């Protein structure tokens, strides 16, 4: 169905990287009819948003690392390889497999960073476990993670938890100065995990996913991609949850922040409305789900239509990021930022102004008929100047106007239920809501250096 994508450094402007579990969660829900839970909704919204924002969206890192899926086991790669949903998105070139190991190594070498593809694989293949959570196991996973975020967030960082040496060997290696910091400190983390009620097997599970998360974060940050994790993977990014300096995504986020501010979202959500719904269903996802009109078969066509509709704004984000990365001086970057900020301010001011009414033009005319043409000309000239400034950020105005016409957040659950009535129980939604709240509280934490 696919082969790894050949890319150059120039091709990486405004690119996204999906964790495979994002697609796996969607595919299993669609193809196998599993109950829809928080992870599915988050994954579907993440996919739609990434395809609207980014020029290229990559997936399938593990296939590159492990080769072709084995016939004897049903791996993540096997599921994605045989999914009609994924095939359709790849066929229309909105999704692409991640560059090959050789191309990735070449890109890393070009960048001159102290990070190799081998470093990436070491973290990625630390564990055979996946971030994926079956709908029947989502609630238990969220409860465990919520407990860890509150009581032992140290166990959610990429550090060795399981000691390799026994006490006698550790003492011998310590005396000889042959023990590393990770092994030296691992008993402390192991004891902490046992104190919060986790078994050695659960601690090994955590350790592996922490390093796997670091693999995604590092490769995305170094290559200048915006990384999109599955919902169950979010706790493993505490302290490193920022996605780097991705300029195209930063502009999109600024637009979303303004939309939330103007809509006064906090007042729109009732006390019973889950925080999870608020953070997991962005307006572009609302549009796609609403336009499906209750038909799951319409999902792929509507995703493709939404991406096509905002191609002009997406092209602007790609050009902006490419120009920013290619700038040779601070002045060039300052001018680029100035052009966007000016367009943004003028557009918002224009949206808040009352429409020009014929009454105002007639009033000018009756005051001084000789100034009729001058008055109309001034108004047209002013509107032309506004439009010129706004169009410096091409596609922004149409994108903003459509966002303002999307449904309020308290309709999100109804939108999802209309398309996917088979859902997990309320306890799972509640657990996800609580975990989302706990994770939001960590977003201000400084990123951990790796």
Secondary structure, 3 states (H helix, E strand, C coil): CCCCCCCCHHHHCCEEEECHHHHHHHHHHHHHCCCECHHHHHHHHHHHHHHHHCCEEEECHHHHHHCCCCCCCCCHHHHHHCCHHHHHHHHCCCCEECCCHHHHHHHHHHHCCCCCHHHHHHHHCCCCCCCCCCHHHHHHHHHHHHHHHHHCHHHHCCCCCCCCCCHHHHHHHHHCCCCCHHHHHHHHHHHHHHHCCCCHHHHHHHHHHHHHHHHHHHHHHHHCEEEECCHHHHHHHCCCCCCCCCHHHHHHHHHHHHHHHHHCHHHHCCCCCCHHHHHHCCHHHHHHHHHHCCCHHHHHHHHHHHHHHCHHHHHHHHHHHHHHHHCCCHHHHHHHHHHHHHHHHHHHHHHHCCCCCHHHHHHHHHHCHHHHHHHHHHHHHHHHHHHHHHHHHCCHHHHHHHHHCCCCHHHHHHHHHHHCCCECCHHHHHHHHHHHHHHHCCCCCCCCCC
